[in-house]
Amino acid sequence: MTEPTEFESSITDLHDSAGRITRGLQSVVSAIDTIATDNAQFLQHPESTPAGAEGDAIRNLLAGIRKQIEEVVDHGRSFESKIEQYSAEITDLTRQLEQTKKAAMLDPITGIGNRRRFEESLKDILSRLSDFNDKVSVLLADVDNFKMVNDSLGHGVGDQVLRLVASNFVTNLKGGDVVARWGGDEFAAILPNTSLDNALSVAETVRNSIASRSLKNKETGETMGKVTLSIGVSTYRQGDNAHKLIFRADQALYEAKRQGRNRTAPESE
């Protein structure tokens, strides 16, 4: 069960306070009715007697007070109702904003995070390095010859390739890892609490998983060739920021491409 937000707690407190006030005023009305009942004989004396005149004045006073309090009680009930209404509306608006924010962080083609999500996640992880034993690695991957796939087979097949790569990343990463579409045919992943050697092992697992599969036309079943990845890997060094970490992974990716593609390369010493 999730903890209530500060807004939800404030609304609950306000609603409870309004309810207590309304119930308190209702108790005052009941007390007035009790006073009138207990003193009915005195208050109903004929007006020709001194006691009757005084009783009439008291009766009118009690009736006036009772009427005013009842009006306040009615306003209180209306206020409670409006609190519930506004609370529901604001809660719904907050939910919509959260959904919009999440959508803004997702890549529409692959369903994984986009570059913005990646950058915010990396910034957050680097701010909590001690939680990950000062170990964070980054993978940058590029689909080999993706332009050729798009040009010869069409963008529909190209999108299929992107979804295939995204799916393989998700399958082979841990729960705390983050994968995103960096842009175009590039993907990026953050591996918290992961050394360079272990990150290289993960990258190889992803690369081999992709290389072992053939791309097929969903409608005809025709095999259209294989998809391969080149991957660069970097790991956190003392004093690194996000830019430096990504830059070294990008340089390593360039080296993997230079060496012939379909391979993983570590950052340079």
ROVEXTOR-954614 format. One record per residue (C-alpha): residue number from 1; residue in three letters; x negated, y negated, z. Coordinates in nm, 2 decimals, decimal comma. Example, Ala and Ser with C-alpha at 12.3 -4.5 7.8 and 13.67 -1.06 7.14 Angstrom:
<sites>
<site><seq>1</seq><type>Ala</type><u>-1,23</u><v>0,45</v><w>0,78</w></site>
<site><seq>2</seq><type>Ser</type><u>-1,37</u><v>0,11</v><w>0,71</w></site>
</sites>
This chain:
<sites>
<site><seq>1</seq><type>Met</type><u>0,00</u><v>0,00</v><w>0,00</w></site>
<site><seq>2</seq><type>Thr</type><u>-0,15</u><v>-0,33</v><w>-0,11</w></site>
<site><seq>3</seq><type>Glu</type><u>-0,19</u><v>-0,62</v><w>0,14</w></site>
<site><seq>4</seq><type>Pro</type><u>0,05</u><v>-0,92</v><w>0,08</w></site>
<site><seq>5</seq><type>Thr</type><u>-0,10</u><v>-1,22</v><w>-0,08</w></site>
<site><seq>6</seq><type>Glu</type><u>-0,13</u><v>-1,55</v><w>0,11</w></site>
<site><seq>7</seq><type>Phe</type><u>0,17</u><v>-1,69</v><w>-0,09</w></site>
<site><seq>8</seq><type>Glu</type><u>0,38</u><v>-1,38</v><w>0,00</w></site>
<site><seq>9</seq><type>Ser</type><u>0,29</u><v>-1,41</v><w>0,37</w></site>
<site><seq>10</seq><type>Ser</type><u>0,38</u><v>-1,78</v><w>0,37</w></site>
<site><seq>11</seq><type>Ile</type><u>0,71</u><v>-1,72</v><w>0,21</w></site>
<site><seq>12</seq><type>Thr</type><u>0,79</u><v>-1,44</v><w>0,46</w></site>
<site><seq>13</seq><type>Asp</type><u>0,70</u><v>-1,67</v><w>0,75</w></site>
<site><seq>14</seq><type>Leu</type><u>0,91</u><v>-1,95</v><w>0,61</w></site>
<site><seq>15</seq><type>His</type><u>1,21</u><v>-1,72</v><w>0,55</w></site>
<site><seq>16</seq><type>Asp</type><u>1,17</u><v>-1,58</v><w>0,91</w></site>
<site><seq>17</seq><type>Ser</type><u>1,16</u><v>-1,93</v><w>1,05</w></site>
<site><seq>18</seq><type>Ala</type><u>1,46</u><v>-2,05</v><w>0,86</w></site>
<site><seq>19</seq><type>Gly</type><u>1,65</u><v>-1,73</v><w>0,98</w></site>
<site><seq>20</seq><type>Arg</type><u>1,55</u><v>-1,79</v><w>1,34</w></site>
<site><seq>21</seq><type>Ile</type><u>1,68</u><v>-2,15</v><w>1,32</w></site>
<site><seq>22</seq><type>Thr</type><u>2,01</u><v>-2,04</v><w>1,16</w></site>
<site><seq>23</seq><type>Arg</type><u>2,06</u><v>-1,77</v><w>1,42</w></site>
<site><seq>24</seq><type>Gly</type><u>1,98</u><v>-2,02</v><w>1,70</w></site>
<site><seq>25</seq><type>Leu</type><u>2,24</u><v>-2,26</v><w>1,57</w></site>
<site><seq>26</seq><type>Gln</type><u>2,49</u><v>-1,99</v><w>1,54</w></site>
<site><seq>27</seq><type>Ser</type><u>2,42</u><v>-1,91</v><w>1,91</w></site>
<site><seq>28</seq><type>Val</type><u>2,49</u><v>-2,27</v><w>1,99</w></site>
<site><seq>29</seq><type>Val</type><u>2,83</u><v>-2,25</v><w>1,81</w></site>
<site><seq>30</seq><type>Ser</type><u>2,91</u><v>-1,93</v><w>2,00</w></site>
<site><seq>31</seq><type>Ala</type><u>2,82</u><v>-2,11</v><w>2,32</w></site>
<site><seq>32</seq><type>Ile</type><u>3,05</u><v>-2,40</v><w>2,24</w></site>
<site><seq>33</seq><type>Asp</type><u>3,33</u><v>-2,16</v><w>2,16</w></site>
<site><seq>34</seq><type>Thr</type><u>3,27</u><v>-1,99</v><w>2,50</w></site>
<site><seq>35</seq><type>Ile</type><u>3,28</u><v>-2,33</v><w>2,68</w></site>
<site><seq>36</seq><type>Ala</type><u>3,61</u><v>-2,41</v><w>2,51</w></site>
<site><seq>37</seq><type>Thr</type><u>3,75</u><v>-2,07</v><w>2,59</w></site>
<site><seq>38</seq><type>Asp</type><u>3,64</u><v>-2,07</v><w>2,96</w></site>
<site><seq>39</seq><type>Asn</type><u>3,78</u><v>-2,42</v><w>3,00</w></site>
<site><seq>40</seq><type>Ala</type><u>4,09</u><v>-2,39</v><w>2,79</w></site>
<site><seq>41</seq><type>Gln</type><u>4,33</u><v>-2,45</v><w>3,07</w></site>
<site><seq>42</seq><type>Phe</type><u>4,16</u><v>-2,77</v><w>3,17</w></site>
<site><seq>43</seq><type>Leu</type><u>4,12</u><v>-2,90</v><w>2,82</w></site>
<site><seq>44</seq><type>Gln</type><u>4,48</u><v>-2,84</v><w>2,73</w></site>
<site><seq>45</seq><type>His</type><u>4,63</u><v>-3,05</v><w>3,02</w></site>
<site><seq>46</seq><type>Pro</type><u>4,89</u><v>-3,30</v><w>2,90</w></site>
<site><seq>47</seq><type>Glu</type><u>4,74</u><v>-3,62</v><w>2,79</w></site>
<site><seq>48</seq><type>Ser</type><u>4,95</u><v>-3,81</v><w>3,05</w></site>
<site><seq>49</seq><type>Thr</type><u>4,73</u><v>-3,69</v><w>3,32</w></site>
<site><seq>50</seq><type>Pro</type><u>4,38</u><v>-3,83</v><w>3,39</w></site>
<site><seq>51</seq><type>Ala</type><u>4,24</u><v>-3,48</v><w>3,35</w></site>
<site><seq>52</seq><type>Gly</type><u>4,43</u><v>-3,44</v><w>3,02</w></site>
<site><seq>53</seq><type>Ala</type><u>4,28</u><v>-3,76</v><w>2,87</w></site>
<site><seq>54</seq><type>Glu</type><u>3,93</u><v>-3,65</v><w>2,98</w></site>
<site><seq>55</seq><type>Gly</type><u>3,99</u><v>-3,30</v><w>2,85</w></site>
<site><seq>56</seq><type>Asp</type><u>4,10</u><v>-3,43</v><w>2,51</w></site>
<site><seq>57</seq><type>Ala</type><u>3,79</u><v>-3,64</v><w>2,48</w></site>
<site><seq>58</seq><type>Ile</type><u>3,57</u><v>-3,34</v><w>2,57</w></site>
<site><seq>59</seq><type>Arg</type><u>3,76</u><v>-3,11</v><w>2,33</w></site>
<site><seq>60</seq><type>Asn</type><u>3,71</u><v>-3,36</v><w>2,05</w></site>
<site><seq>61</seq><type>Leu</type><u>3,35</u><v>-3,40</v><w>2,13</w></site>
<site><seq>62</seq><type>Leu</type><u>3,29</u><v>-3,02</v><w>2,13</w></site>
<site><seq>63</seq><type>Ala</type><u>3,48</u><v>-2,98</v><w>1,81</w></site>
<site><seq>64</seq><type>Gly</type><u>3,27</u><v>-3,26</v><w>1,65</w></site>
<site><seq>65</seq><type>Ile</type><u>2,95</u><v>-3,10</v><w>1,76</w></site>
<site><seq>66</seq><type>Arg</type><u>3,06</u><v>-2,76</v><w>1,65</w></site>
<site><seq>67</seq><type>Lys</type><u>3,15</u><v>-2,89</v><w>1,30</w></site>
<site><seq>68</seq><type>Gln</type><u>2,82</u><v>-3,06</v><w>1,26</w></site>
<site><seq>69</seq><type>Ile</type><u>2,62</u><v>-2,75</v><w>1,37</w></site>
<site><seq>70</seq><type>Glu</type><u>2,83</u><v>-2,53</v><w>1,13</w></site>
<site><seq>71</seq><type>Glu</type><u>2,74</u><v>-2,77</v><w>0,85</w></site>
<site><seq>72</seq><type>Val</type><u>2,37</u><v>-2,73</v><w>0,94</w></site>
<site><seq>73</seq><type>Val</type><u>2,41</u><v>-2,35</v><w>0,96</w></site>
<site><seq>74</seq><type>Asp</type><u>2,56</u><v>-2,36</v><w>0,61</w></site>
<site><seq>75</seq><type>His</type><u>2,27</u><v>-2,56</v><w>0,48</w></site>
<site><seq>76</seq><type>Gly</type><u>2,03</u><v>-2,32</v><w>0,65</w></site>
<site><seq>77</seq><type>Arg</type><u>2,19</u><v>-2,02</v><w>0,48</w></site>
<site><seq>78</seq><type>Ser</type><u>2,17</u><v>-2,21</v><w>0,15</w></site>
<site><seq>79</seq><type>Phe</type><u>1,80</u><v>-2,29</v><w>0,22</w></site>
<site><seq>80</seq><type>Glu</type><u>1,72</u><v>-1,92</v><w>0,29</w></site>
<site><seq>81</seq><type>Ser</type><u>1,89</u><v>-1,82</v><w>-0,03</w></site>
<site><seq>82</seq><type>Lys</type><u>1,69</u><v>-2,07</v><w>-0,23</w></site>
<site><seq>83</seq><type>Ile</type><u>1,37</u><v>-1,95</v><w>-0,06</w></site>
<site><seq>84</seq><type>Glu</type><u>1,44</u><v>-1,60</v><w>-0,18</w></site>
<site><seq>85</seq><type>Gln</type><u>1,52</u><v>-1,73</v><w>-0,53</w></site>
<site><seq>86</seq><type>Tyr</type><u>1,21</u><v>-1,94</v><w>-0,56</w></site>
<site><seq>87</seq><type>Ser</type><u>1,00</u><v>-1,66</v><w>-0,41</w></site>
<site><seq>88</seq><type>Ala</type><u>1,12</u><v>-1,42</v><w>-0,68</w></site>
<site><seq>89</seq><type>Glu</type><u>1,06</u><v>-1,67</v><w>-0,96</w></site>
<site><seq>90</seq><type>Ile</type><u>0,71</u><v>-1,76</v><w>-0,84</w></site>
<site><seq>91</seq><type>Thr</type><u>0,62</u><v>-1,39</v><w>-0,79</w></site>
<site><seq>92</seq><type>Asp</type><u>0,75</u><v>-1,31</v><w>-1,14</w></site>
<site><seq>93</seq><type>Leu</type><u>0,55</u><v>-1,60</v><w>-1,28</w></site>
<site><seq>94</seq><type>Thr</type><u>0,23</u><v>-1,49</v><w>-1,10</w></site>
<site><seq>95</seq><type>Arg</type><u>0,28</u><v>-1,14</v><w>-1,24</w></site>
<site><seq>96</seq><type>Gln</type><u>0,31</u><v>-1,28</v><w>-1,59</w></site>
<site><seq>97</seq><type>Leu</type><u>0,00</u><v>-1,49</v><w>-1,55</w></site>
<site><seq>98</seq><type>Glu</type><u>-0,20</u><v>-1,18</v><w>-1,43</w></site>
<site><seq>99</seq><type>Gln</type><u>-0,08</u><v>-0,98</v><w>-1,73</w></site>
<site><seq>100</seq><type>Thr</type><u>-0,17</u><v>-1,27</v><w>-1,96</w></site>
<site><seq>101</seq><type>Lys</type><u>-0,52</u><v>-1,29</v><w>-1,80</w></site>
<site><seq>102</seq><type>Lys</type><u>-0,57</u><v>-0,92</v><w>-1,84</w></site>
<site><seq>103</seq><type>Ala</type><u>-0,46</u><v>-0,93</v><w>-2,20</w></site>
<site><seq>104</seq><type>Ala</type><u>-0,71</u><v>-1,22</v><w>-2,26</w></site>
<site><seq>105</seq><type>Met</type><u>-0,99</u><v>-0,98</v><w>-2,13</w></site>
<site><seq>106</seq><type>Leu</type><u>-0,90</u><v>-0,69</v><w>-2,37</w></site>
<site><seq>107</seq><type>Asp</type><u>-1,01</u><v>-0,62</v><w>-2,72</w></site>
<site><seq>108</seq><type>Pro</type><u>-0,68</u><v>-0,56</v><w>-2,92</w></site>
<site><seq>109</seq><type>Ile</type><u>-0,83</u><v>-0,30</v><w>-3,15</w></site>
<site><seq>110</seq><type>Thr</type><u>-1,01</u><v>-0,07</v><w>-2,91</w></site>
<site><seq>111</seq><type>Gly</type><u>-0,82</u><v>-0,14</v><w>-2,59</w></site>
<site><seq>112</seq><type>Ile</type><u>-1,14</u><v>-0,18</v><w>-2,39</w></site>
<site><seq>113</seq><type>Gly</type><u>-1,27</u><v>-0,51</v><w>-2,24</w></site>
<site><seq>114</seq><type>Asn</type><u>-1,39</u><v>-0,79</v><w>-2,47</w></site>
<site><seq>115</seq><type>Arg</type><u>-1,71</u><v>-1,00</v><w>-2,45</w></site>
<site><seq>116</seq><type>Arg</type><u>-1,55</u><v>-1,23</v><w>-2,20</w></site>
<site><seq>117</seq><type>Arg</type><u>-1,47</u><v>-0,94</v><w>-1,97</w></site>
<site><seq>118</seq><type>Phe</type><u>-1,83</u><v>-0,81</v><w>-2,01</w></site>
<site><seq>119</seq><type>Glu</type><u>-1,99</u><v>-1,14</v><w>-1,93</w></site>
<site><seq>120</seq><type>Glu</type><u>-1,77</u><v>-1,20</v><w>-1,62</w></site>
<site><seq>121</seq><type>Ser</type><u>-1,83</u><v>-0,85</v><w>-1,50</w></site>
<site><seq>122</seq><type>Leu</type><u>-2,21</u><v>-0,87</v><w>-1,54</w></site>
<site><seq>123</seq><type>Lys</type><u>-2,21</u><v>-1,21</v><w>-1,36</w></site>
<site><seq>124</seq><type>Asp</type><u>-2,02</u><v>-1,06</v><w>-1,07</w></site>
<site><seq>125</seq><type>Ile</type><u>-2,24</u><v>-0,75</v><w>-1,05</w></site>
<site><seq>126</seq><type>Leu</type><u>-2,56</u><v>-0,95</v><w>-1,05</w></site>
<site><seq>127</seq><type>Ser</type><u>-2,42</u><v>-1,16</v><w>-0,77</w></site>
<site><seq>128</seq><type>Arg</type><u>-2,38</u><v>-0,84</v><w>-0,56</w></site>
<site><seq>129</seq><type>Leu</type><u>-2,71</u><v>-0,67</v><w>-0,64</w></site>
<site><seq>130</seq><type>Ser</type><u>-2,76</u><v>-0,54</v><w>-0,29</w></site>
<site><seq>131</seq><type>Asp</type><u>-2,44</u><v>-0,34</v><w>-0,33</w></site>
<site><seq>132</seq><type>Phe</type><u>-2,61</u><v>-0,15</v><w>-0,61</w></site>
<site><seq>133</seq><type>Asn</type><u>-2,95</u><v>-0,10</v><w>-0,45</w></site>
<site><seq>134</seq><type>Asp</type><u>-3,09</u><v>-0,38</v><w>-0,68</w></site>
<site><seq>135</seq><type>Lys</type><u>-3,04</u><v>-0,15</v><w>-0,98</w></site>
<site><seq>136</seq><type>Val</type><u>-2,83</u><v>-0,25</v><w>-1,29</w></site>
<site><seq>137</seq><type>Ser</type><u>-2,88</u><v>-0,15</v><w>-1,65</w></site>
<site><seq>138</seq><type>Val</type><u>-2,73</u><v>-0,28</v><w>-1,97</w></site>
<site><seq>139</seq><type>Leu</type><u>-2,66</u><v>-0,09</v><w>-2,30</w></site>
<site><seq>140</seq><type>Leu</type><u>-2,61</u><v>-0,27</v><w>-2,63</w></site>
<site><seq>141</seq><type>Ala</type><u>-2,49</u><v>-0,04</v><w>-2,91</w></site>
<site><seq>142</seq><type>Asp</type><u>-2,44</u><v>-0,10</v><w>-3,28</w></site>
<site><seq>143</seq><type>Val</type><u>-2,25</u><v>0,12</v><w>-3,53</w></site>
<site><seq>144</seq><type>Asp</type><u>-2,50</u><v>0,21</v><w>-3,80</w></site>
<site><seq>145</seq><type>Asn</type><u>-2,40</u><v>0,10</v><w>-4,15</w></site>
<site><seq>146</seq><type>Phe</type><u>-2,06</u><v>-0,03</v><w>-4,04</w></site>
<site><seq>147</seq><type>Lys</type><u>-2,03</u><v>-0,28</v><w>-4,32</w></site>
<site><seq>148</seq><type>Met</type><u>-2,06</u><v>0,01</v><w>-4,57</w></site>
<site><seq>149</seq><type>Val</type><u>-1,78</u><v>0,19</v><w>-4,39</w></site>
<site><seq>150</seq><type>Asn</type><u>-1,56</u><v>-0,11</v><w>-4,41</w></site>
<site><seq>151</seq><type>Asp</type><u>-1,65</u><v>-0,19</v><w>-4,77</w></site>
<site><seq>152</seq><type>Ser</type><u>-1,61</u><v>0,16</v><w>-4,91</w></site>
<site><seq>153</seq><type>Leu</type><u>-1,33</u><v>0,31</v><w>-4,69</w></site>
<site><seq>154</seq><type>Gly</type><u>-1,14</u><v>0,00</v><w>-4,58</w></site>
<site><seq>155</seq><type>His</type><u>-1,08</u><v>-0,19</v><w>-4,26</w></site>
<site><seq>156</seq><type>Gly</type><u>-0,82</u><v>0,07</v><w>-4,14</w></site>
<site><seq>157</seq><type>Val</type><u>-1,10</u><v>0,33</v><w>-4,13</w></site>
<site><seq>158</seq><type>Gly</type><u>-1,33</u><v>0,08</v><w>-3,98</w></site>
<site><seq>159</seq><type>Asp</type><u>-1,09</u><v>0,02</v><w>-3,69</w></site>
<site><seq>160</seq><type>Gln</type><u>-1,07</u><v>0,40</v><w>-3,65</w></site>
<site><seq>161</seq><type>Val</type><u>-1,44</u><v>0,41</v><w>-3,61</w></site>
<site><seq>162</seq><type>Leu</type><u>-1,44</u><v>0,13</v><w>-3,35</w></site>
<site><seq>163</seq><type>Arg</type><u>-1,17</u><v>0,32</v><w>-3,15</w></site>
<site><seq>164</seq><type>Leu</type><u>-1,38</u><v>0,64</v><w>-3,17</w></site>
<site><seq>165</seq><type>Val</type><u>-1,69</u><v>0,47</v><w>-3,03</w></site>
<site><seq>166</seq><type>Ala</type><u>-1,49</u><v>0,30</v><w>-2,76</w></site>
<site><seq>167</seq><type>Ser</type><u>-1,33</u><v>0,63</v><w>-2,66</w></site>
<site><seq>168</seq><type>Asn</type><u>-1,67</u><v>0,81</v><w>-2,64</w></site>
<site><seq>169</seq><type>Phe</type><u>-1,81</u><v>0,53</v><w>-2,42</w></site>
<site><seq>170</seq><type>Val</type><u>-1,52</u><v>0,55</v><w>-2,18</w></site>
<site><seq>171</seq><type>Thr</type><u>-1,54</u><v>0,93</v><w>-2,17</w></site>
<site><seq>172</seq><type>Asn</type><u>-1,91</u><v>0,94</v><w>-2,08</w></site>
<site><seq>173</seq><type>Leu</type><u>-1,94</u><v>0,65</v><w>-1,83</w></site>
<site><seq>174</seq><type>Lys</type><u>-1,87</u><v>0,66</v><w>-1,46</w></site>
<site><seq>175</seq><type>Gly</type><u>-1,58</u><v>0,49</v><w>-1,29</w></site>
<site><seq>176</seq><type>Gly</type><u>-1,78</u><v>0,19</v><w>-1,18</w></site>
<site><seq>177</seq><type>Asp</type><u>-1,94</u><v>0,13</v><w>-1,52</w></site>
<site><seq>178</seq><type>Val</type><u>-1,80</u><v>-0,14</v><w>-1,76</w></site>
<site><seq>179</seq><type>Val</type><u>-1,78</u><v>-0,10</v><w>-2,13</w></site>
<site><seq>180</seq><type>Ala</type><u>-1,67</u><v>-0,37</v><w>-2,37</w></site>
<site><seq>181</seq><type>Arg</type><u>-1,66</u><v>-0,46</v><w>-2,74</w></site>
<site><seq>182</seq><type>Trp</type><u>-1,94</u><v>-0,71</v><w>-2,77</w></site>
<site><seq>183</seq><type>Gly</type><u>-1,82</u><v>-0,83</v><w>-3,11</w></site>
<site><seq>184</seq><type>Gly</type><u>-1,79</u><v>-0,69</v><w>-3,46</w></site>
<site><seq>185</seq><type>Asp</type><u>-1,94</u><v>-0,34</v><w>-3,46</w></site>
<site><seq>186</seq><type>Glu</type><u>-2,14</u><v>-0,40</v><w>-3,13</w></site>
<site><seq>187</seq><type>Phe</type><u>-2,05</u><v>-0,25</v><w>-2,79</w></site>
<site><seq>188</seq><type>Ala</type><u>-2,20</u><v>-0,33</v><w>-2,45</w></site>
<site><seq>189</seq><type>Ala</type><u>-2,20</u><v>-0,15</v><w>-2,12</w></site>
<site><seq>190</seq><type>Ile</type><u>-2,30</u><v>-0,23</v><w>-1,77</w></site>
<site><seq>191</seq><type>Leu</type><u>-2,42</u><v>0,06</v><w>-1,55</w></site>
<site><seq>192</seq><type>Pro</type><u>-2,45</u><v>-0,05</v><w>-1,18</w></site>
<site><seq>193</seq><type>Asn</type><u>-2,68</u><v>0,14</v><w>-0,95</w></site>
<site><seq>194</seq><type>Thr</type><u>-2,85</u><v>0,30</v><w>-1,25</w></site>
<site><seq>195</seq><type>Ser</type><u>-3,22</u><v>0,30</v><w>-1,33</w></site>
<site><seq>196</seq><type>Leu</type><u>-3,37</u><v>0,26</v><w>-1,67</w></site>
<site><seq>197</seq><type>Asp</type><u>-3,44</u><v>0,64</v><w>-1,71</w></site>
<site><seq>198</seq><type>Asn</type><u>-3,08</u><v>0,73</v><w>-1,61</w></site>
<site><seq>199</seq><type>Ala</type><u>-2,94</u><v>0,46</v><w>-1,83</w></site>
<site><seq>200</seq><type>Leu</type><u>-3,14</u><v>0,60</v><w>-2,13</w></site>
<site><seq>201</seq><type>Ser</type><u>-2,99</u><v>0,94</v><w>-2,05</w></site>
<site><seq>202</seq><type>Val</type><u>-2,64</u><v>0,80</v><w>-2,05</w></site>
<site><seq>203</seq><type>Ala</type><u>-2,71</u><v>0,62</v><w>-2,38</w></site>
<site><seq>204</seq><type>Glu</type><u>-2,83</u><v>0,94</v><w>-2,53</w></site>
<site><seq>205</seq><type>Thr</type><u>-2,52</u><v>1,13</v><w>-2,42</w></site>
<site><seq>206</seq><type>Val</type><u>-2,30</u><v>0,87</v><w>-2,58</w></site>
<site><seq>207</seq><type>Arg</type><u>-2,51</u><v>0,86</v><w>-2,90</w></site>
<site><seq>208</seq><type>Asn</type><u>-2,51</u><v>1,24</v><w>-2,93</w></site>
<site><seq>209</seq><type>Ser</type><u>-2,14</u><v>1,26</v><w>-2,86</w></site>
<site><seq>210</seq><type>Ile</type><u>-2,07</u><v>1,02</v><w>-3,15</w></site>
<site><seq>211</seq><type>Ala</type><u>-2,32</u><v>1,19</v><w>-3,39</w></site>
<site><seq>212</seq><type>Ser</type><u>-2,18</u><v>1,53</v><w>-3,33</w></site>
<site><seq>213</seq><type>Arg</type><u>-1,83</u><v>1,43</v><w>-3,46</w></site>
<site><seq>214</seq><type>Ser</type><u>-1,72</u><v>1,38</v><w>-3,82</w></site>
<site><seq>215</seq><type>Leu</type><u>-1,48</u><v>1,10</v><w>-3,92</w></site>
<site><seq>216</seq><type>Lys</type><u>-1,16</u><v>1,24</v><w>-4,08</w></site>
<site><seq>217</seq><type>Asn</type><u>-0,88</u><v>1,08</v><w>-4,27</w></site>
<site><seq>218</seq><type>Lys</type><u>-0,58</u><v>1,12</v><w>-4,05</w></site>
<site><seq>219</seq><type>Glu</type><u>-0,34</u><v>1,15</v><w>-4,34</w></site>
<site><seq>220</seq><type>Thr</type><u>-0,53</u><v>1,39</v><w>-4,57</w></site>
<site><seq>221</seq><type>Gly</type><u>-0,77</u><v>1,56</v><w>-4,32</w></site>
<site><seq>222</seq><type>Glu</type><u>-1,06</u><v>1,48</v><w>-4,55</w></site>
<site><seq>223</seq><type>Thr</type><u>-1,40</u><v>1,45</v><w>-4,39</w></site>
<site><seq>224</seq><type>Met</type><u>-1,54</u><v>1,11</v><w>-4,46</w></site>
<site><seq>225</seq><type>Gly</type><u>-1,89</u><v>1,15</v><w>-4,30</w></site>
<site><seq>226</seq><type>Lys</type><u>-2,04</u><v>1,09</v><w>-3,96</w></site>
<site><seq>227</seq><type>Val</type><u>-2,07</u><v>0,79</v><w>-3,74</w></site>
<site><seq>228</seq><type>Thr</type><u>-2,40</u><v>0,71</v><w>-3,56</w></site>
<site><seq>229</seq><type>Leu</type><u>-2,51</u><v>0,46</v><w>-3,31</w></site>
<site><seq>230</seq><type>Ser</type><u>-2,83</u><v>0,27</v><w>-3,24</w></site>
<site><seq>231</seq><type>Ile</type><u>-2,86</u><v>0,17</v><w>-2,87</w></site>
<site><seq>232</seq><type>Gly</type><u>-3,09</u><v>-0,06</v><w>-2,68</w></site>
<site><seq>233</seq><type>Val</type><u>-3,13</u><v>-0,03</v><w>-2,30</w></site>
<site><seq>234</seq><type>Ser</type><u>-3,26</u><v>-0,28</v><w>-2,04</w></site>
<site><seq>235</seq><type>Thr</type><u>-3,26</u><v>-0,28</v><w>-1,66</w></site>
<site><seq>236</seq><type>Tyr</type><u>-3,27</u><v>-0,55</v><w>-1,40</w></site>
<site><seq>237</seq><type>Arg</type><u>-3,60</u><v>-0,71</v><w>-1,31</w></site>
<site><seq>238</seq><type>Gln</type><u>-3,66</u><v>-0,94</v><w>-1,02</w></site>
<site><seq>239</seq><type>Gly</type><u>-3,54</u><v>-1,29</v><w>-1,11</w></site>
<site><seq>240</seq><type>Asp</type><u>-3,33</u><v>-1,17</v><w>-1,40</w></site>
<site><seq>241</seq><type>Asn</type><u>-3,01</u><v>-1,35</v><w>-1,50</w></site>
<site><seq>242</seq><type>Ala</type><u>-2,75</u><v>-1,22</v><w>-1,73</w></site>
<site><seq>243</seq><type>His</type><u>-2,90</u><v>-1,38</v><w>-2,04</w></site>
<site><seq>244</seq><type>Lys</type><u>-3,24</u><v>-1,22</v><w>-1,98</w></site>
<site><seq>245</seq><type>Leu</type><u>-3,10</u><v>-0,88</v><w>-1,92</w></site>
<site><seq>246</seq><type>Ile</type><u>-2,88</u><v>-0,90</v><w>-2,24</w></site>
<site><seq>247</seq><type>Phe</type><u>-3,17</u><v>-1,04</v><w>-2,44</w></site>
<site><seq>248</seq><type>Arg</type><u>-3,40</u><v>-0,75</v><w>-2,36</w></site>
<site><seq>249</seq><type>Ala</type><u>-3,13</u><v>-0,50</v><w>-2,44</w></site>
<site><seq>250</seq><type>Asp</type><u>-3,07</u><v>-0,67</v><w>-2,78</w></site>
<site><seq>251</seq><type>Gln</type><u>-3,44</u><v>-0,66</v><w>-2,85</w></site>
<site><seq>252</seq><type>Ala</type><u>-3,44</u><v>-0,29</v><w>-2,77</w></site>
<site><seq>253</seq><type>Leu</type><u>-3,14</u><v>-0,24</v><w>-3,00</w></site>
<site><seq>254</seq><type>Tyr</type><u>-3,33</u><v>-0,42</v><w>-3,28</w></site>
<site><seq>255</seq><type>Glu</type><u>-3,62</u><v>-0,18</v><w>-3,22</w></site>
<site><seq>256</seq><type>Ala</type><u>-3,39</u><v>0,13</v><w>-3,25</w></site>
<site><seq>257</seq><type>Lys</type><u>-3,27</u><v>-0,01</v><w>-3,58</w></site>
<site><seq>258</seq><type>Arg</type><u>-3,62</u><v>-0,07</v><w>-3,70</w></site>
<site><seq>259</seq><type>Gln</type><u>-3,72</u><v>0,29</v><w>-3,62</w></site>
<site><seq>260</seq><type>Gly</type><u>-3,45</u><v>0,43</v><w>-3,84</w></site>
<site><seq>261</seq><type>Arg</type><u>-3,12</u><v>0,40</v><w>-3,66</w></site>
<site><seq>262</seq><type>Asn</type><u>-2,92</u><v>0,68</v><w>-3,48</w></site>
<site><seq>263</seq><type>Arg</type><u>-3,15</u><v>0,65</v><w>-3,18</w></site>
<site><seq>264</seq><type>Thr</type><u>-3,19</u><v>0,50</v><w>-2,83</w></site>
<site><seq>265</seq><type>Ala</type><u>-3,47</u><v>0,26</v><w>-2,75</w></site>
<site><seq>266</seq><type>Pro</type><u>-3,57</u><v>0,12</v><w>-2,40</w></site>
<site><seq>267</seq><type>Glu</type><u>-3,67</u><v>-0,24</v><w>-2,34</w></site>
<site><seq>268</seq><type>Ser</type><u>-4,04</u><v>-0,31</v><w>-2,39</w></site>
<site><seq>269</seq><type>Glu</type><u>-4,27</u><v>-0,33</v><w>-2,09</w></site>
</sites>
